[in-house]
């Protein structure tokens, strides 16, 4: 439950390679909800490929945006001003 977000993302790739779309989506959703942008991008690609429903992609997008709203602050904006490409990027 308190595992690594990048590990969840990587588990998604393991599951997709095994053909387990439902489990792939589960892992990518958890990572996207924790702010992992690459997982959100992968869910978008899965939607484009017809592997997941539009509702799944919309839920992932909403969860990701909620995460960004939670971490948003004036102090973070000031700190990110010098590194525009790093703004609210999760590693």
N, C-alpha and C positions, 0 to 999 in steps of 0.2 A: 504494500500500500504506500510505502514511502520510498519506493525504488527509484532508480535512475530514469529520468525522462528519455535520455538517449538510448538506454537499454530497451525501453518499451518500443521506441521507434525501430530499433534494430530487430526486435522480435517480430514486428510487423513484416519486415522483409523476409524473415525466416518463414513465416506463415504463408506469405504470398507465393514464395517459391515452392511451398508444399501444396499449393492450390487451395488453401483455407481462407477464402475471402472474408468470411464472417469474423474469424479470429484476427485477420490482418486489420480489418476495420476497427475492431475493438482496441488493439494496441495503438494504432495511429490516432484514434479518437482520444485516448488517455493522454498521449503525448501532446496532441494539439491543444487539449484543454489546459495543459500545463505550460503552454506558450511555445511549443516546439514548431516553428514555422515550416520546416521541411515535411513534417507529418501532415500538416494542413495541405501543403502542395501535393503530396502523394494522394491524399483523399480526393483532391480536385482532379488529379490525373485518372484515378480510378473511376470517378464519375464520368469523365470524358470518354473513358473506355467502355462505359456501360456496366461496370462491375458493381457499382453501388448506386443507390437511389439519390435523387436530388435532395430529398429530405435529410439523408445522411450527411451530404456535403454541407447543406445549410446549417445543420446542427453543429458540425465541426467548426464552421466559420463563426457561428454565434459564440461557441465556447471559447474559441481563440480570441475573439474581440472582447469578451467579458474578462478574460485574463489580462489583456492589455489595459482595459479600464481599471482593473484592480491595482496594477502596478504604476499607473500614470501619476506623476506628481511634478510640481514645479521644479523641485530639486533635481529630479532625473532629467527634466528638459534642459536645465542649465548645464548639467554634466554632459549630456549628449550633444550639446551645441557644437563642441569641438570635433565630434566624431559622428557626423550626420548618418553615415552608412551603418553605424552601430546602434542607432536609436531603437530601444526596446527589443533588441535582438537577444534571443535566448540561445545559450550555448550548451 
